């Protein structure tokens, strides 16, 4: 038999006063008297916590609170948990009884019971999740002659009506839950369900919350039809989809839960608008009906613990707290739910949430094209980087039936002959400003002050990226001009000339023996070690820097439309796709500026690296494997960006593959018009 070691005298502050705990014990012992029980064996963890403040997740074996008809209770627990019971409960050390992990917990319980009485009426929580059949058989064998009675509802019944102290704790839990819900409603297209859940957890923790009994239920699209679905790193939120959120905030082990649905779009489809009205009305009617004296069966419930089911005779009492959950499933969309944790009062149920910003309505999440990639952001990029517009060149000769074809000549961009520098430079500047907790400067003449302050506080950060050449040149240029360091990895097959261009800008650079996607992974691994990783593709938990890079690319569209302001709006826009960042940024800009009256967007990719084409054909994000061999190295990507793909999927008219010889044809065609272009630029013209 394990002995209880000496313990320190300090105690962790308990959630409630000694008087509150004494009142609970007294009510329990009075309930025992009504059932003529000599002893009560409490095994449900929530009930043990309610009576003593003791809490633990370490429950591989039985833990039991033994309450006599009069006097102090005793706790039987694992030896490891004795420190916890001493530090975080109202129990005295003399009333703690331990067993080692190699000993039988239920036998130790029987020993303690036997020391208190030779024969008696013992109350058991037969509905407890911690009282197993083998425990019951052992009790019957070891306590022959005892009368074993079901007392499952003795403690839960007194827990139903909350004290003023409990309500204060529950309202704090509601504040924590609300913080998590706000984080959930801030989700964006392209985020994985698990990423959204992580942000919910983080927000609740920052608000002072503890680990909840249930994880946040975050369900994108039709996953909302799955009961208690726990999310997937592969399920991404897309435009035109529901996001179902059920979140429980926890404080001092008391929980307040809320359910809300969100929709990614600017207007609800008719089916969802009808569901919203029905659920909101159900919530309103139910809350009005939940008054003292009303039978539970006249309302609704879901668990025998609360004794609330269609046939229950449980009566609502003032001070009860219930998670009221009206929700429906909408075919083709998912679940629509709008729930609150409510308090029963004389005039009906009242929500514990004092949150005007979280109404019982479906929350609209702006589509990606309506938030980060519009004209306002594009002009900010142009101003802070001091960009000189590159020319928009007409090349319509030789195209019968076409009024005009224009090419954005990025060979004139900042001396680097590539647009990628705009994305890399803007992302690096945003990174520096965020770390300094400062806003992005409005003009380029203030960038020097940001650079100097960053150097003073942090020195030089090493930014690691993957490139076939142009993105790496952009990051290298930005690092050189902003006083930072750059490390650039290039996939096999990259041209030595491009490697030298990157090195000429002061960056460390090497060509690996890996394909593009494996080189991206290498860059991520190295970036985590060196702190910065400005890759333009996304990964779970890594969307912020890719979004900044995409915002940088919007400057090209803004320039183009300024230059063509006296011409008709384009009817078609042809976009090259690697991971899709540039293409999605362009589409996003047009969507933000013109809404539904956008041109048609056509996406092109190399035949052996057509991840967008494969994704479009499958109707969901797909990757393509292999060496991705193509002369158009800048587009040799096998995995679309999860941030870019929803935009492209929702708004592009066609995804096309091309053979390498078309890129060569395009380069020659552009040369006829005096344009110097590489394989990527030639692919569009070809």
Rosetta blueprint (number, residue, H / E / L):
1 X L
2 X L
3 X L
4 X L
5 X L
6 X L
7 X L
8 X L
9 X L
10 X L
11 X L
12 X L
13 X L
14 X L
15 X L
16 X L
17 X L
18 X H
19 X H
20 X H
21 X H
22 X H
23 X H
24 X H
25 X H
26 X H
27 X H
28 X H
29 X H
30 X H
31 X H
32 X H
33 X H
34 X H
35 X L
36 X L
37 X L
38 X L
39 X E
40 X E
41 X E
42 X E
43 X L
44 X L
45 X H
46 X H
47 X H
48 X H
49 X H
50 X H
51 X H
52 X H
53 X L
54 X L
55 X L
56 X L
57 X L
58 X L
59 X L
60 X L
61 X L
62 X L
63 X L
64 X E
65 X E
66 X E
67 X E
68 X E
69 X L
70 X L
71 X L
72 X L
73 X L
74 X E
75 X E
76 X E
77 X E
78 X E
79 X H
80 X H
81 X H
82 X H
83 X H
84 X H
85 X H
86 X H
87 X H
88 X L
89 X L
90 X L
91 X L
92 X L
93 X H
94 X H
95 X H
96 X E
97 X E
98 X E
99 X E
100 X L
101 X L
102 X L
103 X L
104 X L
105 X H
106 X H
107 X H
108 X H
109 X H
110 X H
111 X H
112 X H
113 X H
114 X H
115 X H
116 X H
117 X L
118 X L
119 X L
120 X L
121 X E
122 X E
123 X E
124 X E
125 X L
126 X L
127 X L
128 X L
129 X L
130 X L
131 X L
132 X L
133 X H
134 X H
135 X H
136 X H
137 X H
138 X H
139 X H
140 X H
141 X H
142 X H
143 X L
144 X L
145 X L
146 X L
147 X E
148 X E
149 X E
150 X E
151 X L
152 X L
153 X H
154 X H
155 X H
156 X H
157 X H
158 X H
159 X H
160 X L
161 X E
162 X L
163 X L
164 X H
165 X H
166 X H
167 X H
168 X H
169 X H
170 X H
171 X H
172 X H
173 X H
174 X H
175 X H
176 X H
177 X H
178 X H
179 X H
180 X H
181 X H
182 X H
183 X H
184 X H
185 X H
186 X L
187 X L
188 X L
189 X L
190 X L
191 X L
192 X E
193 X H
194 X H
195 X H
196 X H
197 X H
198 X H
199 X H
200 X H
201 X H
202 X H
203 X H
204 X H
205 X H
206 X H
207 X L
208 X L
209 X L
210 X L
211 X L
212 X L
213 X L
214 X L
215 X L
216 X L
217 X E
218 X E
219 X E
220 X E
221 X H
222 X H
223 X H
224 X H
225 X H
226 X L
227 X L
228 X L
229 X L
230 X L
231 X L
232 X L
233 X L
234 X L
235 X L
236 X E
237 X L
238 X L
239 X L
240 X L
241 X L
242 X E
243 X E
244 X E
245 X E
246 X E
247 X E
248 X E
249 X E
250 X E
251 X E
252 X L
253 X L
254 X E
255 X E
256 X E
257 X E
258 X E
259 X E
260 X E
261 X E
262 X E
263 X E
264 X E
265 X L
266 X L
267 X L
268 X L
269 X L
270 X H
271 X H
272 X H
273 X H
274 X H
275 X H
276 X H
277 X H
278 X H
279 X H
280 X H
281 X H
282 X H
283 X H
284 X H
285 X H
286 X H
287 X H
288 X H
289 X H
290 X L
291 X L
292 X L
293 X L
294 X L
295 X E
296 X H
297 X H
298 X H
299 X L
300 X L
301 X L
302 X L
303 X E
304 X L
305 X L
306 X L
307 X L
308 X E
309 X L
310 X L
311 X L
312 X L
313 X L
314 X L
315 X E
316 X L
317 X L
318 X L
319 X L
320 X E
321 X E
322 X E
323 X E
324 X E
325 X L
326 X L
327 X E
328 X E
329 X E
330 X E
331 X L
332 X L
333 X L
334 X E
335 X E
336 X E
337 X E
338 X L
339 X E
340 X E
341 X E
342 X E
343 X E
344 X E
345 X E
346 X L
347 X L
348 X E
349 X E
350 X E
351 X E
352 X L
353 X L
354 X L
355 X L
356 X L
357 X L
358 X L
359 X L
360 X L
361 X L
362 X L
363 X E
364 X E
365 X E
366 X L
367 X L
368 X H
369 X H
370 X H
371 X L
372 X L
373 X L
374 X L
375 X H
376 X H
377 X H
378 X H
379 X H
380 X H
381 X H
382 X H
383 X H
384 X H
385 X H
386 X L
387 X L
388 X L
389 X L
390 X L
391 X L
392 X E
393 X E
394 X E
395 X L
396 X L
397 X L
398 X L
399 X L
400 X L
401 X L
402 X L
403 X L
404 X L
405 X L
406 X E
407 X E
408 X E
409 X L
410 X H
411 X H
412 X H
413 X L
414 X L
415 X L
416 X L
417 X L
418 X L
419 X L
420 X H
421 X H
422 X H
423 X H
424 X H
425 X H
426 X H
427 X H
428 X H
429 X H
430 X H
431 X H
432 X H
433 X H
434 X H
435 X H
436 X H
437 X L
438 X L
439 X L
440 X L
441 X L
442 X L
443 X L
444 X H
445 X H
446 X H
447 X H
448 X H
449 X H
450 X H
451 X H
452 X H
453 X H
454 X H
455 X H
456 X H
457 X H
458 X H
459 X L
460 X L
461 X L
462 X E
463 X E
464 X E
465 X E
466 X E
467 X E
468 X L
469 X L
470 X H
471 X H
472 X H
473 X H
474 X H
475 X H
476 X H
477 X H
478 X H
479 X H
480 X H
481 X H
482 X H
483 X L
484 X L
485 X E
486 X E
487 X E
488 X E
489 X E
490 X E
491 X L
492 X L
493 X L
494 X L
495 X L
496 X H
497 X H
498 X H
499 X H
500 X H
501 X H
502 X H
503 X H
504 X H
505 X L
506 X L
507 X L
508 X E
509 X E
510 X E
511 X E
512 X L
513 X L
514 X L
515 X L
516 X H
517 X H
518 X H
519 X H
520 X H
521 X H
522 X H
523 X H
524 X H
525 X H
526 X H
527 X H
528 X H
529 X H
530 X H
531 X E
532 X E
533 X L
534 X L
535 X L
536 X L
537 X L
538 X L
539 X E
540 X L
541 X L
542 X E
543 X L
544 X H
545 X H
546 X H
547 X H
548 X H
549 X H
550 X H
551 X H
552 X H
553 X H
554 X H
555 X H
556 X H
557 X H
558 X H
559 X H
560 X H
561 X H
562 X H
563 X H
564 X L
565 X L
566 X L
567 X L
568 X L
569 X L
570 X L
571 X L
572 X E
573 X E
574 X E
575 X E
576 X E
577 X L
578 X L
579 X L
580 X L
581 X H
582 X H
583 X H
584 X H
585 X H
586 X H
587 X H
588 X H
589 X H
590 X H
591 X H
592 X H
593 X H
594 X H
595 X L
596 X L
597 X L
598 X L
599 X L
600 X E
601 X E
602 X E
603 X E
604 X E
605 X E
606 X E
607 X H
608 X H
609 X H
610 X L
611 X H
612 X H
613 X H
614 X H
615 X H
616 X H
617 X H
618 X H
619 X L
620 X L
621 X L
622 X L
623 X E
624 X L
625 X L
626 X L
627 X L
628 X L
629 X L
630 X L
631 X L
632 X L
633 X H
634 X H
635 X H
636 X L
637 X L
638 X L
639 X E
640 X L
641 X L
642 X H
643 X H
644 X H
645 X H
646 X H
647 X H
648 X H
649 X H
650 X H
651 X H
652 X L
653 X L
654 X E
655 X E
656 X E
657 X E
658 X E
659 X L
660 X H
661 X H
662 X H
663 X H
664 X H
665 X H
666 X H
667 X H
668 X H
669 X H
670 X H
671 X H
672 X H
673 X L
674 X L
675 X L
676 X L
677 X L
678 X L
679 X H
680 X H
681 X H
682 X H
683 X H
684 X H
685 X H
686 X L
